[in-house]
Each structure stands twice: as structure tokens, then as C-alpha cells.
Amino acid sequence: MDRPWNHKFLGFSFLRDKKATIRLAPQSISRFKEKVRELMNRTRSMLLESRITRLICYLIGWIGYFRLAAAKGHYERFDQWIRRRLRMCLWKQWKRVRTRIRELRALGVPEYCVSHLSHTLVLAPFFGQEITGELSKEKIVCDG
């Protein structure tokens, strides 16, 4: 016998408070990140839309299962982390400088930044905002 917050049960754990708040077990978080890394592997040749579709199917199931847990902060950090990985995959997909210039212009990045950004691996913050905006506009449906 031990305290409830020292154990996990079906991927859940409990916070050490009087209300017995349900939280995500640390192993669940690490397994989630491993699976997302597998789905978002930047070395696999795959269209971004199919990559996002697979990710959305996984996220719908995962969030549906763990919706009982008090994990708003985790979900926000996961969202930031996943968007960063999507941008990484997209940047890797645009291998050549010419392609990067063309795609950055299509996203509406200011012209004075396009040539500088296309030659570097470090992305400016507005690049993330532009990609995030474009990805949120797309309608992607999970095909069961």
C-alpha cells in the first residue's frame, strides 16, 4: 500500500491534494511525445497534409481518452511543441533555397526578410505565426 499520487492507473495519476485531482501520468506524456515524433518524423517523405491527417487522428483519440485529467497546461505545451515540429518538417521539405524563397513569399513574409530567412536554419518568430495561421485555416478530416 502506498499513496495514490505515487502510482499510475490506466495512464492517469493523482495530484497530492484533498480533492484527488486526476492528472496525466509522466509515462503517458513521454509515450505521447514518442508517438508524435514517430508520426512527425522529418526524414520520412510524406505530404504535409497526410502527416497532419495522421496526427489529428491520433490527437482526437488521445485527447478523448485523457479528457478527464486536469491537464490544460500540458495541452497548451503540446500544442506549441507540435506546431514547432510541423514547422520543422515543412522547412525540411523545402530543401532548396529557391523553394524556401518561393514558399515564404507565398506565405506573405516581408520581402526584406525572405532572402535572409531562406539561407538560414533559424526561423524568425513571424514565420511560425504565418505557418500557424495557414495550418489553422485548412480543414482536415480524419478518415477513421
ZIBELHU-V607476 format. One record per residue. N is the residue number from 0. RES is the residue in one small letter. PHI is phi in whole degrees, -180 to 180 (* if undefined). PSI is psi in whole degrees, 0 to 359 (* if undefined). NEAR is the number of other C-alpha atoms within 8 Angstrom. Layout:
[[N;RES;PHI;PSI;NEAR] [N;RES;PHI;PSI;NEAR]]
This chain:
[[0;m;*;137;2] [1;d;-150;176;5] [2;r;-70;147;6] [3;p;-63;327;8] [4;w;-74;354;9] [5;n;-93;359;7] [6;h;-126;163;9] [7;k;-121;151;11] [8;f;-142;117;6] [9;l;54;37;4] [10;g;88;356;9] [11;f;-106;160;13] [12;s;-142;181;14] [13;f;-127;148;13] [14;l;-81;156;9] [15;r;-88;77;7] [16;d;-144;177;6] [17;k;-76;341;4] [18;k;-89;354;4] [19;a;55;58;8] [20;t;-70;134;10] [21;i;-81;136;11] [22;r;-135;173;11] [23;l;-79;137;14] [24;a;-73;146;10] [25;p;-57;325;6] [26;q;-66;327;7] [27;s;-66;321;10] [28;i;-66;316;9] [29;s;-68;323;8] [30;r;-67;323;8] [31;f;-60;312;8] [32;k;-65;322;8] [33;e;-61;316;8] [34;k;-66;319;8] [35;v;-65;321;10] [36;r;-61;321;8] [37;e;-66;317;7] [38;l;-71;328;9] [39;m;-104;30;11] [40;n;-61;120;8] [41;r;-76;346;8] [42;t;-87;347;4] [43;r;-81;132;5] [44;s;-80;110;5] [45;m;-156;144;6] [46;l;-64;147;6] [47;l;-62;323;8] [48;e;-63;317;7] [49;s;-70;327;8] [50;r;-64;315;11] [51;i;-67;321;9] [52;t;-61;314;11] [53;r;-63;319;10] [54;l;-64;316;11] [55;i;-63;318;9] [56;c;-59;317;11] [57;y;-67;316;8] [58;l;-65;321;8] [59;i;-60;314;8] [60;g;-68;317;8] [61;w;-67;314;8] [62;i;-68;324;8] [63;g;-61;321;7] [64;y;-73;316;7] [65;f;-96;18;9] [66;r;-67;341;7] [67;l;-73;337;6] [68;a;-77;147;10] [69;a;-83;91;9] [70;a;-139;35;8] [71;k;-58;317;6] [72;g;-63;320;6] [73;h;-64;317;7] [74;y;-63;321;8] [75;e;-66;319;8] [76;r;-67;322;8] [77;f;-61;318;8] [78;d;-60;313;8] [79;q;-62;317;8] [80;w;-66;317;8] [81;i;-66;318;9] [82;r;-62;321;9] [83;r;-63;320;9] [84;r;-68;323;9] [85;l;-62;316;9] [86;r;-63;322;10] [87;m;-62;315;9] [88;c;-64;320;12] [89;l;-66;318;9] [90;w;-65;322;9] [91;k;-68;325;8] [92;q;-68;326;6] [93;w;-86;75;9] [94;k;-67;316;8] [95;r;-89;154;6] [96;v;-63;320;9] [97;r;-60;318;7] [98;t;-65;318;9] [99;r;-63;318;12] [100;i;-62;313;11] [101;r;-61;314;8] [102;e;-71;323;8] [103;l;-66;320;11] [104;r;-63;319;11] [105;a;-64;331;7] [106;l;-81;351;9] [107;g;88;22;7] [108;v;-70;137;12] [109;p;-54;142;7] [110;e;-61;326;7] [111;y;-67;342;6] [112;c;-99;341;8] [113;v;-61;309;12] [114;s;-68;324;9] [115;h;-67;315;8] [116;l;-68;327;11] [117;s;-68;339;11] [118;h;-97;359;7] [119;t;-119;160;7] [120;l;-94;345;5] [121;v;-87;126;5] [122;l;-100;141;8] [123;a;-73;156;7] [124;p;-59;324;6] [125;f;-69;337;7] [126;f;-62;317;9] [127;g;-62;321;11] [128;q;-67;319;8] [129;e;-65;314;11] [130;i;-63;316;10] [131;t;-61;317;9] [132;g;-64;317;8] [133;e;-66;319;9] [134;l;-69;327;7] [135;s;-75;340;7] [136;k;-77;334;6] [137;e;-73;143;6] [138;k;-103;114;5] [139;i;-121;128;7] [140;v;-110;138;5] [141;c;-80;125;8] [142;d;-94;48;4] [143;g;41;*;3]]
